[in-house]
Amino acid sequence: MVSWIEEAGVVAYQIADFGNGRVTTFLTWPEEGVHGGRVKMMLEGTLALVD
């Protein structure tokens, strides 16, 4: 798992499953007027290794 925080307040967590070729990323960022003050988004995709 890799995680990072960007200057604009975006927080990202990324999990790479090399055995199954999948990657999942969970993002949050500040947004007034939403529950908890942060928007949440989960993205899933395929992972390909490039030589």
CHARMM-style PDB file with segment names, atoms N, HN, CA, C and O in Angstrom:
ATOM      1  N   MET     1       0.845  -1.170   0.000  1.00  0.00      PROA
ATOM      2  CA  MET     1       0.000   0.000   0.000  1.00  0.00      PROA
ATOM      3  C   MET     1       0.892   1.235   0.000  1.00  0.00      PROA
ATOM      4  O   MET     1       1.917   1.289   0.680  1.00  0.00      PROA
ATOM      5  N   VAL     2       0.477   2.211  -0.772  1.00  0.00      PROA
ATOM      6  HN  VAL     2      -0.355   2.167  -1.325  1.00  0.00      PROA
ATOM      7  CA  VAL     2       1.156   3.499  -0.837  1.00  0.00      PROA
ATOM      8  C   VAL     2       0.110   4.559  -0.512  1.00  0.00      PROA
ATOM      9  O   VAL     2      -1.024   4.477  -0.985  1.00  0.00      PROA
ATOM     10  N   SER     3       0.477   5.546   0.285  1.00  0.00      PROA
ATOM     11  HN  SER     3       1.398   5.613   0.669  1.00  0.00      PROA
ATOM     12  CA  SER     3      -0.451   6.639   0.572  1.00  0.00      PROA
ATOM     13  C   SER     3       0.301   7.960   0.517  1.00  0.00      PROA
ATOM     14  O   SER     3       1.508   8.013   0.754  1.00  0.00      PROA
ATOM     15  N   TRP     4      -0.432   9.028   0.199  1.00  0.00      PROA
ATOM     16  HN  TRP     4      -1.412   8.984   0.006  1.00  0.00      PROA
ATOM     17  CA  TRP     4       0.181  10.346   0.144  1.00  0.00      PROA
ATOM     18  C   TRP     4      -0.880  11.416   0.344  1.00  0.00      PROA
ATOM     19  O   TRP     4      -2.074  11.165   0.188  1.00  0.00      PROA
ATOM     20  N   ILE     5      -0.419  12.625   0.697  1.00  0.00      PROA
ATOM     21  HN  ILE     5       0.552  12.829   0.824  1.00  0.00      PROA
ATOM     22  CA  ILE     5      -1.282  13.795   0.866  1.00  0.00      PROA
ATOM     23  C   ILE     5      -0.748  14.890  -0.046  1.00  0.00      PROA
ATOM     24  O   ILE     5       0.439  15.216  -0.010  1.00  0.00      PROA
ATOM     25  N   GLU     6      -1.630  15.453  -0.863  1.00  0.00      PROA
ATOM     26  HN  GLU     6      -2.593  15.188  -0.892  1.00  0.00      PROA
ATOM     27  CA  GLU     6      -1.236  16.519  -1.780  1.00  0.00      PROA
ATOM     28  C   GLU     6      -1.504  17.884  -1.154  1.00  0.00      PROA
ATOM     29  O   GLU     6      -2.284  17.998  -0.209  1.00  0.00      PROA
ATOM     30  N   GLU     7      -0.852  18.918  -1.687  1.00  0.00      PROA
ATOM     31  HN  GLU     7      -0.218  18.825  -2.455  1.00  0.00      PROA
ATOM     32  CA  GLU     7      -0.976  20.274  -1.142  1.00  0.00      PROA
ATOM     33  C   GLU     7      -2.417  20.758  -1.078  1.00  0.00      PROA
ATOM     34  O   GLU     7      -2.784  21.471  -0.145  1.00  0.00      PROA
ATOM     35  N   ALA     8      -3.239  20.383  -2.053  1.00  0.00      PROA
ATOM     36  HN  ALA     8      -2.940  19.804  -2.811  1.00  0.00      PROA
ATOM     37  CA  ALA     8      -4.631  20.838  -2.101  1.00  0.00      PROA
ATOM     38  C   ALA     8      -5.516  20.111  -1.093  1.00  0.00      PROA
ATOM     39  O   ALA     8      -6.707  20.408  -0.993  1.00  0.00      PROA
ATOM     40  N   GLY     9      -4.946  19.152  -0.337  1.00  0.00      PROA
ATOM     41  HN  GLY     9      -3.978  18.911  -0.418  1.00  0.00      PROA
ATOM     42  CA  GLY     9      -5.713  18.433   0.671  1.00  0.00      PROA
ATOM     43  C   GLY     9      -6.230  17.082   0.229  1.00  0.00      PROA
ATOM     44  O   GLY     9      -6.924  16.406   0.987  1.00  0.00      PROA
ATOM     45  N   VAL    10      -5.899  16.676  -0.996  1.00  0.00      PROA
ATOM     46  HN  VAL    10      -5.334  17.226  -1.612  1.00  0.00      PROA
ATOM     47  CA  VAL    10      -6.292  15.346  -1.471  1.00  0.00      PROA
ATOM     48  C   VAL    10      -5.464  14.301  -0.733  1.00  0.00      PROA
ATOM     49  O   VAL    10      -4.240  14.398  -0.656  1.00  0.00      PROA
ATOM     50  N   VAL    11      -6.157  13.297  -0.192  1.00  0.00      PROA
ATOM     51  HN  VAL    11      -7.152  13.218  -0.255  1.00  0.00      PROA
ATOM     52  CA  VAL    11      -5.492  12.179   0.469  1.00  0.00      PROA
ATOM     53  C   VAL    11      -5.751  10.943  -0.383  1.00  0.00      PROA
ATOM     54  O   VAL    11      -6.897  10.670  -0.740  1.00  0.00      PROA
ATOM     55  N   ALA    12      -4.701  10.193  -0.712  1.00  0.00      PROA
ATOM     56  HN  ALA    12      -3.771  10.416  -0.421  1.00  0.00      PROA
ATOM     57  CA  ALA    12      -4.829   9.015  -1.566  1.00  0.00      PROA
ATOM     58  C   ALA    12      -4.196   7.802  -0.902  1.00  0.00      PROA
ATOM     59  O   ALA    12      -3.127   7.885  -0.297  1.00  0.00      PROA
ATOM     60  N   TYR    13      -4.884   6.672  -1.029  1.00  0.00      PROA
ATOM     61  HN  TYR    13      -5.752   6.604  -1.520  1.00  0.00      PROA
ATOM     62  CA  TYR    13      -4.373   5.374  -0.595  1.00  0.00      PROA
ATOM     63  C   TYR    13      -4.471   4.457  -1.802  1.00  0.00      PROA
ATOM     64  O   TYR    13      -5.537   4.343  -2.407  1.00  0.00      PROA
ATOM     65  N   GLN    14      -3.377   3.805  -2.159  1.00  0.00      PROA
ATOM     66  HN  GLN    14      -2.511   3.898  -1.668  1.00  0.00      PROA
ATOM     67  CA  GLN    14      -3.379   2.949  -3.343  1.00  0.00      PROA
ATOM     68  C   GLN    14      -2.846   1.569  -2.980  1.00  0.00      PROA
ATOM     69  O   GLN    14      -1.781   1.434  -2.377  1.00  0.00      PROA
ATOM     70  N   ILE    15      -3.609   0.548  -3.359  1.00  0.00      PROA
ATOM     71  HN  ILE    15      -4.474   0.658  -3.849  1.00  0.00      PROA
ATOM     72  CA  ILE    15      -3.226  -0.838  -3.107  1.00  0.00      PROA
ATOM     73  C   ILE    15      -3.048  -1.523  -4.452  1.00  0.00      PROA
ATOM     74  O   ILE    15      -3.979  -1.570  -5.256  1.00  0.00      PROA
ATOM     75  N   ALA    16      -1.856  -2.055  -4.700  1.00  0.00      PROA
ATOM     76  HN  ALA    16      -1.099  -2.017  -4.046  1.00  0.00      PROA
ATOM     77  CA  ALA    16      -1.558  -2.764  -5.946  1.00  0.00      PROA
ATOM     78  C   ALA    16      -1.490  -4.259  -5.657  1.00  0.00      PROA
ATOM     79  O   ALA    16      -0.720  -4.701  -4.803  1.00  0.00      PROA
ATOM     80  N   ASP    17      -2.298  -5.031  -6.371  1.00  0.00      PROA
ATOM     81  HN  ASP    17      -2.924  -4.672  -7.064  1.00  0.00      PROA
ATOM     82  CA  ASP    17      -2.316  -6.489  -6.262  1.00  0.00      PROA
ATOM     83  C   ASP    17      -1.612  -7.032  -7.503  1.00  0.00      PROA
ATOM     84  O   ASP    17      -2.250  -7.299  -8.521  1.00  0.00      PROA
ATOM     85  N   PHE    18      -0.302  -7.193  -7.412  1.00  0.00      PROA
ATOM     86  HN  PHE    18       0.217  -6.976  -6.585  1.00  0.00      PROA
ATOM     87  CA  PHE    18       0.487  -7.618  -8.562  1.00  0.00      PROA
ATOM     88  C   PHE    18       0.132  -9.027  -9.010  1.00  0.00      PROA
ATOM     89  O   PHE    18       0.200  -9.330 -10.201  1.00  0.00      PROA
ATOM     90  N   GLY    19      -0.246  -9.893  -8.076  1.00  0.00      PROA
ATOM     91  HN  GLY    19      -0.302  -9.647  -7.109  1.00  0.00      PROA
ATOM     92  CA  GLY    19      -0.593 -11.270  -8.415  1.00  0.00      PROA
ATOM     93  C   GLY    19      -1.818 -11.383  -9.299  1.00  0.00      PROA
ATOM     94  O   GLY    19      -1.890 -12.263 -10.157  1.00  0.00      PROA
ATOM     95  N   ASN    20      -2.793 -10.488  -9.093  1.00  0.00      PROA
ATOM     96  HN  ASN    20      -2.735  -9.773  -8.396  1.00  0.00      PROA
ATOM     97  CA  ASN    20      -4.036 -10.523  -9.866  1.00  0.00      PROA
ATOM     98  C   ASN    20      -4.146  -9.382 -10.870  1.00  0.00      PROA
ATOM     99  O   ASN    20      -5.152  -9.273 -11.571  1.00  0.00      PROA
ATOM    100  N   GLY    21      -3.123  -8.529 -10.949  1.00  0.00      PROA
ATOM    101  HN  GLY    21      -2.306  -8.617 -10.380  1.00  0.00      PROA
ATOM    102  CA  GLY    21      -3.125  -7.437 -11.920  1.00  0.00      PROA
ATOM    103  C   GLY    21      -4.195  -6.383 -11.664  1.00  0.00      PROA
ATOM    104  O   GLY    21      -4.759  -5.833 -12.609  1.00  0.00      PROA
ATOM    105  N   ARG    22      -4.481  -6.096 -10.390  1.00  0.00      PROA
ATOM    106  HN  ARG    22      -4.023  -6.543  -9.622  1.00  0.00      PROA
ATOM    107  CA  ARG    22      -5.512  -5.124 -10.031  1.00  0.00      PROA
ATOM    108  C   ARG    22      -4.926  -4.013  -9.161  1.00  0.00      PROA
ATOM    109  O   ARG    22      -3.966  -4.225  -8.420  1.00  0.00      PROA
ATOM    110  N   VAL    23      -5.517  -2.836  -9.263  1.00  0.00      PROA
ATOM    111  HN  VAL    23      -6.297  -2.663  -9.865  1.00  0.00      PROA
ATOM    112  CA  VAL    23      -5.125  -1.721  -8.398  1.00  0.00      PROA
ATOM    113  C   VAL    23      -6.400  -1.037  -7.899  1.00  0.00      PROA
ATOM    114  O   VAL    23      -7.349  -0.839  -8.658  1.00  0.00      PROA
ATOM    115  N   THR    24      -6.405  -0.680  -6.616  1.00  0.00      PROA
ATOM    116  HN  THR    24      -5.634  -0.840  -6.000  1.00  0.00      PROA
ATOM    117  CA  THR    24      -7.533   0.018  -6.007  1.00  0.00      PROA
ATOM    118  C   THR    24      -6.995   1.292  -5.366  1.00  0.00      PROA
ATOM    119  O   THR    24      -5.997   1.261  -4.646  1.00  0.00      PROA
ATOM    120  N   THR    25      -7.661   2.410  -5.632  1.00  0.00      PROA
ATOM    121  HN  THR    25      -8.472   2.436  -6.216  1.00  0.00      PROA
ATOM    122  CA  THR    25      -7.262   3.694  -5.062  1.00  0.00      PROA
ATOM    123  C   THR    25      -8.462   4.312  -4.356  1.00  0.00      PROA
ATOM    124  O   THR    25      -9.558   4.365  -4.914  1.00  0.00      PROA
ATOM    125  N   PHE    26      -8.254   4.775  -3.138  1.00  0.00      PROA
ATOM    126  HN  PHE    26      -7.363   4.732  -2.685  1.00  0.00      PROA
ATOM    127  CA  PHE    26      -9.283   5.460  -2.365  1.00  0.00      PROA
ATOM    128  C   PHE    26      -8.822   6.898  -2.184  1.00  0.00      PROA
ATOM    129  O   PHE    26      -7.724   7.144  -1.685  1.00  0.00      PROA
ATOM    130  N   LEU    27      -9.668   7.856  -2.593  1.00  0.00      PROA
ATOM    131  HN  LEU    27     -10.560   7.655  -2.998  1.00  0.00      PROA
ATOM    132  CA  LEU    27      -9.337   9.281  -2.525  1.00  0.00      PROA
ATOM    133  C   LEU    27     -10.334  10.017  -1.641  1.00  0.00      PROA
ATOM    134  O   LEU    27     -11.516   9.675  -1.611  1.00  0.00      PROA
ATOM    135  N   THR    28      -9.857  11.027  -0.923  1.00  0.00      PROA
ATOM    136  HN  THR    28      -8.897  11.305  -0.948  1.00  0.00      PROA
ATOM    137  CA  THR    28     -10.738  11.973  -0.234  1.00  0.00      PROA
ATOM    138  C   THR    28     -10.176  13.372  -0.457  1.00  0.00      PROA
ATOM    139  O   THR    28      -8.970  13.549  -0.634  1.00  0.00      PROA
ATOM    140  N   TRP    29     -11.062  14.360  -0.446  1.00  0.00      PROA
ATOM    141  HN  TRP    29     -12.041  14.217  -0.302  1.00  0.00      PROA
ATOM    142  CA  TRP    29     -10.616  15.750  -0.541  1.00  0.00      PROA
ATOM    143  C   TRP    29     -11.635  16.637   0.160  1.00  0.00      PROA
ATOM    144  O   TRP    29     -12.809  16.280   0.265  1.00  0.00      PROA
ATOM    145  N   PRO    30     -11.180  17.805   0.643  1.00  0.00      PROA
ATOM    146  CA  PRO    30     -12.071  18.692   1.388  1.00  0.00      PROA
ATOM    147  C   PRO    30     -13.168  19.276   0.496  1.00  0.00      PROA
ATOM    148  O   PRO    30     -12.929  19.648  -0.653  1.00  0.00      PROA
ATOM    149  N   GLU    31     -14.377  19.346   1.060  1.00  0.00      PROA
ATOM    150  HN  GLU    31     -14.571  19.044   1.993  1.00  0.00      PROA
ATOM    151  CA  GLU    31     -15.513  19.927   0.329  1.00  0.00      PROA
ATOM    152  C   GLU    31     -16.536  20.390   1.360  1.00  0.00      PROA
ATOM    153  O   GLU    31     -17.056  19.588   2.136  1.00  0.00      PROA
ATOM    154  N   GLU    32     -16.817  21.674   1.361  1.00  0.00      PROA
ATOM    155  HN  GLU    32     -16.395  22.326   0.731  1.00  0.00      PROA
ATOM    156  CA  GLU    32     -17.812  22.198   2.296  1.00  0.00      PROA
ATOM    157  C   GLU    32     -19.198  21.697   1.914  1.00  0.00      PROA
ATOM    158  O   GLU    32     -19.507  21.524   0.735  1.00  0.00      PROA
ATOM    159  N   GLY    33     -20.021  21.467   2.922  1.00  0.00      PROA
ATOM    160  HN  GLY    33     -19.770  21.607   3.880  1.00  0.00      PROA
ATOM    161  CA  GLY    33     -21.411  21.104   2.681  1.00  0.00      PROA
ATOM    162  C   GLY    33     -21.675  19.613   2.538  1.00  0.00      PROA
ATOM    163  O   GLY    33     -22.832  19.214   2.403  1.00  0.00      PROA
ATOM    164  N   VAL    34     -20.645  18.778   2.563  1.00  0.00      PROA
ATOM    165  HN  VAL    34     -19.705  19.102   2.673  1.00  0.00      PROA
ATOM    166  CA  VAL    34     -20.858  17.330   2.502  1.00  0.00      PROA
ATOM    167  C   VAL    34     -20.634  16.735   3.887  1.00  0.00      PROA
ATOM    168  O   VAL    34     -19.947  17.327   4.720  1.00  0.00      PROA
ATOM    169  N   HSD    35     -21.206  15.580   4.125  1.00  0.00      PROA
ATOM    170  HN  HSD    35     -21.764  15.099   3.449  1.00  0.00      PROA
ATOM    171  CA  HSD    35     -21.082  14.911   5.426  1.00  0.00      PROA
ATOM    172  C   HSD    35     -19.614  14.659   5.757  1.00  0.00      PROA
ATOM    173  O   HSD    35     -18.897  14.029   4.980  1.00  0.00      PROA
ATOM    174  N   GLY    36     -19.175  15.145   6.894  1.00  0.00      PROA
ATOM    175  HN  GLY    36     -19.757  15.657   7.526  1.00  0.00      PROA
ATOM    176  CA  GLY    36     -17.793  14.961   7.319  1.00  0.00      PROA
ATOM    177  C   GLY    36     -16.818  15.954   6.708  1.00  0.00      PROA
ATOM    178  O   GLY    36     -15.636  15.950   7.053  1.00  0.00      PROA
ATOM    179  N   GLY    37     -17.297  16.812   5.799  1.00  0.00      PROA
ATOM    180  HN  GLY    37     -18.257  16.815   5.519  1.00  0.00      PROA
ATOM    181  CA  GLY    37     -16.442  17.835   5.204  1.00  0.00      PROA
ATOM    182  C   GLY    37     -15.464  17.331   4.156  1.00  0.00      PROA
ATOM    183  O   GLY    37     -14.593  18.080   3.712  1.00  0.00      PROA
ATOM    184  N   ARG    38     -15.599  16.054   3.750  1.00  0.00      PROA
ATOM    185  HN  ARG    38     -16.306  15.446   4.110  1.00  0.00      PROA
ATOM    186  CA  ARG    38     -14.693  15.501   2.736  1.00  0.00      PROA
ATOM    187  C   ARG    38     -15.486  14.641   1.760  1.00  0.00      PROA
ATOM    188  O   ARG    38     -16.385  13.903   2.162  1.00  0.00      PROA
ATOM    189  N   VAL    39     -15.153  14.739   0.483  1.00  0.00      PROA
ATOM    190  HN  VAL    39     -14.423  15.339   0.157  1.00  0.00      PROA
ATOM    191  CA  VAL    39     -15.712  13.869  -0.553  1.00  0.00      PROA
ATOM    192  C   VAL    39     -14.870  12.604  -0.596  1.00  0.00      PROA
ATOM    193  O   VAL    39     -13.656  12.655  -0.397  1.00  0.00      PROA
ATOM    194  N   LYS    40     -15.509  11.476  -0.855  1.00  0.00      PROA
ATOM    195  HN  LYS    40     -16.495  11.435  -1.016  1.00  0.00      PROA
ATOM    196  CA  LYS    40     -14.807  10.194  -0.913  1.00  0.00      PROA
ATOM    197  C   LYS    40     -15.040   9.543  -2.268  1.00  0.00      PROA
ATOM    198  O   LYS    40     -16.140   9.619  -2.814  1.00  0.00      PROA
ATOM    199  N   MET    41     -14.002   8.897  -2.819  1.00  0.00      PROA
ATOM    200  HN  MET    41     -13.108   8.834  -2.376  1.00  0.00      PROA
ATOM    201  CA  MET    41     -14.117   8.226  -4.106  1.00  0.00      PROA
ATOM    202  C   MET    41     -13.205   7.005  -4.117  1.00  0.00      PROA
ATOM    203  O   MET    41     -12.070   7.069  -3.645  1.00  0.00      PROA
ATOM    204  N   MET    42     -13.703   5.887  -4.659  1.00  0.00      PROA
ATOM    205  HN  MET    42     -14.624   5.834  -5.042  1.00  0.00      PROA
ATOM    206  CA  MET    42     -12.878   4.694  -4.809  1.00  0.00      PROA
ATOM    207  C   MET    42     -12.793   4.348  -6.290  1.00  0.00      PROA
ATOM    208  O   MET    42     -13.808   4.304  -6.986  1.00  0.00      PROA
ATOM    209  N   LEU    43     -11.586   4.106  -6.760  1.00  0.00      PROA
ATOM    210  HN  LEU    43     -10.762   4.142  -6.195  1.00  0.00      PROA
ATOM    211  CA  LEU    43     -11.336   3.752  -8.155  1.00  0.00      PROA
ATOM    212  C   LEU    43     -10.680   2.378  -8.209  1.00  0.00      PROA
ATOM    213  O   LEU    43      -9.845   2.052  -7.365  1.00  0.00      PROA
ATOM    214  N   GLU    44     -11.057   1.572  -9.199  1.00  0.00      PROA
ATOM    215  HN  GLU    44     -11.736   1.837  -9.884  1.00  0.00      PROA
ATOM    216  CA  GLU    44     -10.442   0.262  -9.389  1.00  0.00      PROA
ATOM    217  C   GLU    44     -10.038   0.126 -10.847  1.00  0.00      PROA
ATOM    218  O   GLU    44     -10.711   0.646 -11.737  1.00  0.00      PROA
ATOM    219  N   GLY    45      -8.938  -0.575 -11.090  1.00  0.00      PROA
ATOM    220  HN  GLY    45      -8.391  -0.997 -10.367  1.00  0.00      PROA
ATOM    221  CA  GLY    45      -8.490  -0.759 -12.458  1.00  0.00      PROA
ATOM    222  C   GLY    45      -7.520  -1.913 -12.582  1.00  0.00      PROA
ATOM    223  O   GLY    45      -7.231  -2.619 -11.616  1.00  0.00      PROA
ATOM    224  N   THR    46      -7.025  -2.087 -13.791  1.00  0.00      PROA
ATOM    225  HN  THR    46      -7.260  -1.514 -14.576  1.00  0.00      PROA
ATOM    226  CA  THR    46      -6.063  -3.150 -14.050  1.00  0.00      PROA
ATOM    227  C   THR    46      -4.651  -2.606 -13.922  1.00  0.00      PROA
ATOM    228  O   THR    46      -4.410  -1.405 -14.048  1.00  0.00      PROA
ATOM    229  N   LEU    47      -3.737  -3.510 -13.672  1.00  0.00      PROA
ATOM    230  HN  LEU    47      -3.933  -4.485 -13.570  1.00  0.00      PROA
ATOM    231  CA  LEU    47      -2.339  -3.158 -13.458  1.00  0.00      PROA
ATOM    232  C   LEU    47      -1.497  -3.936 -14.459  1.00  0.00      PROA
ATOM    233  O   LEU    47      -1.615  -5.157 -14.558  1.00  0.00      PROA
ATOM    234  N   ALA    48      -0.657  -3.239 -15.192  1.00  0.00      PROA
ATOM    235  HN  ALA    48      -0.561  -2.247 -15.111  1.00  0.00      PROA
ATOM    236  CA  ALA    48       0.228  -3.894 -16.158  1.00  0.00      PROA
ATOM    237  C   ALA    48       1.666  -3.474 -15.882  1.00  0.00      PROA
ATOM    238  O   ALA    48       1.958  -2.285 -15.760  1.00  0.00      PROA
ATOM    239  N   LEU    49       2.548  -4.437 -15.787  1.00  0.00      PROA
ATOM    240  HN  LEU    49       2.311  -5.404 -15.886  1.00  0.00      PROA
ATOM    241  CA  LEU    49       3.968  -4.151 -15.604  1.00  0.00      PROA
ATOM    242  C   LEU    49       4.610  -3.934 -16.968  1.00  0.00      PROA
ATOM    243  O   LEU    49       4.362  -4.692 -17.905  1.00  0.00      PROA
ATOM    244  N   VAL    50       5.429  -2.906 -17.072  1.00  0.00      PROA
ATOM    245  HN  VAL    50       5.631  -2.291 -16.311  1.00  0.00      PROA
ATOM    246  CA  VAL    50       6.104  -2.569 -18.327  1.00  0.00      PROA
ATOM    247  C   VAL    50       7.600  -2.750 -18.128  1.00  0.00      PROA
ATOM    248  O   VAL    50       8.173  -2.220 -17.176  1.00  0.00      PROA
ATOM    249  N   ASP    51       8.223  -3.485 -19.011  1.00  0.00      PROA
ATOM    250  HN  ASP    51       7.758  -3.916 -19.784  1.00  0.00      PROA
ATOM    251  CA  ASP    51       9.679  -3.695 -18.931  1.00  0.00      PROA
ATOM    252  C   ASP    51      10.428  -2.514 -19.480  1.00  0.00      PROA
ATOM    253  OT1 ASP    51      11.659  -2.516 -19.493  1.00  0.00      PROA
TER     254      ASP     51
END
